[in-house]
């Protein structure tokens, strides 16, 4: 969990820095991020199902 929080904080700091120096943010649009989260959750669901069986 600590890694997730530190990653989020690091990302926020880099995003702020990019805006201050007027660079485009090198991140996909929100819909792309939601898609990646869906892929991750789907994989975790399959792992959970196979571990129960």
N, CA, C and O atoms as a DFTB+ gen file, in Angstrom:
212 C
 N C O
     1  1       0.822      -1.197       0.000
     2  2       0.000       0.000       0.000
     3  2       0.867       1.262       0.000
     4  3       0.530       2.264      -0.630
     5  1       1.986       1.190       0.716
     6  2       2.893       2.333       0.770
     7  2       3.412       2.676      -0.630
     8  3       3.549       3.849      -0.976
     9  1       3.699       1.646      -1.431
    10  2       4.195       1.886      -2.781
    11  2       3.163       2.636      -3.624
    12  3       3.518       3.501      -4.424
    13  1       1.893       2.303      -3.441
    14  2       0.832       2.962      -4.200
    15  2       0.745       4.441      -3.812
    16  3       0.634       5.311      -4.675
    17  1       0.795       4.710      -2.525
    18  2       0.720       6.102      -2.045
    19  2       1.926       6.899      -2.527
    20  3       1.777       8.029      -2.993
    21  1       3.120       6.319      -2.419
    22  2       4.320       7.019      -2.874
    23  2       4.286       7.246      -4.386
    24  3       4.727       8.292      -4.862
    25  1       3.776       6.295      -5.130
    26  2       3.645       6.455      -6.577
    27  2       2.682       7.581      -6.914
    28  3       2.952       8.383      -7.809
    29  1       1.567       7.647      -6.210
    30  2       0.593       8.716      -6.437
    31  2       1.201      10.077      -6.115
    32  3       1.031      11.026      -6.881
    33  1       1.901      10.183      -5.001
    34  2       2.537      11.451      -4.618
    35  2       3.585      11.856      -5.646
    36  3       3.660      13.020      -6.038
    37  1       4.391      10.897      -6.080
    38  2       5.395      11.189      -7.104
    39  2       4.762      11.660      -8.395
    40  3       5.238      12.615      -9.010
    41  1       3.692      10.999      -8.813
    42  2       2.985      11.398     -10.017
    43  2       2.397      12.790      -9.913
    44  3       2.454      13.571     -10.862
    45  1       1.833      13.097      -8.759
    46  2       1.283      14.445      -8.548
    47  2       2.378      15.515      -8.646
    48  3       2.180      16.562      -9.261
    49  1       3.518      15.240      -8.040
    50  2       4.619      16.209      -8.077
    51  2       5.133      16.401      -9.501
    52  3       5.411      17.528      -9.910
    53  1       5.261      15.328     -10.249
    54  2       5.715      15.436     -11.637
    55  2       4.678      16.176     -12.475
    56  3       5.042      16.996     -13.317
    57  1       3.403      15.902     -12.261
    58  2       2.351      16.616     -12.991
    59  2       2.390      18.108     -12.724
    60  3       2.242      18.912     -13.644
    61  1       2.586      18.479     -11.474
    62  2       2.691      19.905     -11.110
    63  2       3.909      20.535     -11.782
    64  3       3.830      21.641     -12.317
    65  1       5.031      19.825     -11.751
    66  2       6.255      20.328     -12.382
    67  2       6.051      20.522     -13.886
    68  3       6.463      21.540     -14.441
    69  1       5.421      19.555     -14.542
    70  2       5.174      19.668     -15.981
    71  2       4.310      20.881     -16.296
    72  3       4.559      21.571     -17.285
    73  1       3.303      21.154     -15.476
    74  2       2.444      22.311     -15.722
    75  2       3.198      23.628     -15.507
    76  3       2.986      24.596     -16.237
    77  1       4.082      23.657     -14.499
    78  2       4.844      24.880     -14.239
    79  2       5.798      25.208     -15.378
    80  3       5.988      26.380     -15.703
    81  1       6.399      24.198     -15.985
    82  2       7.328      24.472     -17.091
    83  2       6.646      24.337     -18.452
    84  3       7.308      24.300     -19.488
    85  1       5.308      24.265     -18.434
    86  2       4.459      24.292     -19.636
    87  2       4.791      23.183     -20.629
    88  3       4.892      23.428     -21.831
    89  1       4.957      21.979     -20.130
    90  2       5.140      20.803     -20.977
    91  2       3.837      20.025     -21.038
    92  3       3.055      20.052     -20.088
    93  1       3.594      19.329     -22.145
    94  2       2.393      18.484     -22.191
    95  2       2.558      17.293     -21.248
    96  3       3.651      16.743     -21.109
    97  1       1.490      16.916     -20.623
    98  2       1.531      15.805     -19.673
    99  2       1.597      14.490     -20.459
   100  3       0.706      14.207     -21.259
   101  1       2.648      13.682     -20.238
   102  2       2.805      12.440     -21.003
   103  2       1.991      11.284     -20.410
   104  3       2.543      10.242     -20.056
   105  1       0.713      11.475     -20.312
   106  2      -0.152      10.445     -19.732
   107  2      -1.355      10.258     -20.643
   108  3      -1.780      11.196     -21.318
   109  1      -1.902       9.053     -20.663
   110  2      -3.092       8.833     -21.486
   111  2      -4.293       9.568     -20.898
   112  3      -4.288       9.930     -19.722
   113  1      -5.313       9.786     -21.712
   114  2      -6.527      10.392     -21.162
   115  2      -7.153       9.482     -20.112
   116  3      -6.820       8.300     -20.022
   117  1      -8.042      10.030     -19.337
   118  2      -8.647       9.303     -18.224
   119  2      -9.271       7.982     -18.673
   120  3      -9.190       6.992     -17.945
   121  1      -9.886       7.944     -19.845
   122  2     -10.529       6.715     -20.303
   123  2      -9.491       5.600     -20.492
   124  3      -9.791       4.430     -20.258
   125  1      -8.293       5.954     -20.908
   126  2      -7.225       4.963     -21.050
   127  2      -6.794       4.410     -19.706
   128  3      -6.527       3.215     -19.578
   129  1      -6.725       5.266     -18.712
   130  2      -6.343       4.833     -17.368
   131  2      -7.409       3.904     -16.793
   132  3      -7.089       2.907     -16.147
   133  1      -8.675       4.237     -17.031
   134  2      -9.765       3.380     -16.558
   135  2      -9.679       2.009     -17.230
   136  3      -9.935       0.989     -16.590
   137  1      -9.324       1.981     -18.506
   138  2      -9.160       0.714     -19.207
   139  2      -8.055      -0.138     -18.604
   140  3      -8.219      -1.348     -18.449
   141  1      -6.941       0.477     -18.267
   142  2      -5.829      -0.259     -17.646
   143  2      -6.244      -0.800     -16.285
   144  3      -5.903      -1.931     -15.938
   145  1      -6.972      -0.009     -15.514
   146  2      -7.462      -0.471     -14.212
   147  2      -8.406      -1.660     -14.407
   148  3      -8.368      -2.616     -13.633
   149  1      -9.250      -1.603     -15.435
   150  2     -10.154      -2.719     -15.729
   151  2      -9.393      -3.989     -16.072
   152  3      -9.766      -5.074     -15.625
   153  1      -8.336      -3.867     -16.856
   154  2      -7.511      -5.027     -17.196
   155  2      -6.902      -5.625     -15.942
   156  3      -6.917      -6.842     -15.754
   157  1      -6.369      -4.772     -15.089
   158  2      -5.749      -5.242     -13.847
   159  2      -6.774      -5.950     -12.955
   160  3      -6.502      -7.025     -12.422
   161  1      -7.950      -5.341     -12.798
   162  2      -8.974      -5.946     -11.937
   163  2      -9.479      -7.268     -12.517
   164  3      -9.753      -8.208     -11.770
   165  1      -9.602      -7.343     -13.830
   166  2     -10.006      -8.597     -14.463
   167  2      -9.003      -9.710     -14.205
   168  3      -9.386     -10.841     -13.905
   169  1      -7.720      -9.390     -14.321
   170  2      -6.678     -10.385     -14.052
   171  2      -6.708     -10.823     -12.588
   172  3      -6.540     -12.005     -12.289
   173  1      -6.920      -9.870     -11.677
   174  2      -6.982     -10.213     -10.261
   175  2      -8.197     -11.080      -9.955
   176  3      -8.119     -11.981      -9.120
   177  1      -9.310     -10.819     -10.618
   178  2     -10.516     -11.616     -10.435
   179  2     -10.284     -13.056     -10.875
   180  3     -10.681     -13.988     -10.177
   181  1      -9.647     -13.243     -12.022
   182  2      -9.358     -14.597     -12.491
   183  2      -8.414     -15.307     -11.532
   184  3      -8.599     -16.490     -11.249
   185  1      -7.407     -14.605     -11.030
   186  2      -6.492     -15.212     -10.039
   187  2      -7.256     -15.645      -8.790
   188  3      -7.015     -16.728      -8.258
   189  1      -8.176     -14.804      -8.323
   190  2      -8.946     -15.132      -7.128
   191  2      -9.838     -16.335      -7.369
   192  3      -9.972     -17.195      -6.498
   193  1     -10.449     -16.404      -8.545
   194  2     -11.332     -17.531      -8.858
   195  2     -10.532     -18.833      -8.904
   196  3     -10.965     -19.840      -8.345
   197  1      -9.387     -18.825      -9.555
   198  2      -8.577     -20.035      -9.665
   199  2      -7.958     -20.446      -8.344
   200  3      -7.707     -21.633      -8.132
   201  1      -7.704     -19.498      -7.445
   202  2      -7.145     -19.832      -6.135
   203  2      -8.197     -20.451      -5.222
   204  3      -7.857     -21.223      -4.326
   205  1      -9.462     -20.125      -5.436
   206  2     -10.535     -20.679      -4.624
   207  2     -10.848     -22.112      -5.055
   208  3     -11.139     -22.972      -4.225
   209  1     -10.783     -22.352      -6.364
   210  2     -11.146     -23.669      -6.912
   211  2     -10.092     -24.693      -6.640
   212  3     -10.240     -25.850      -7.032
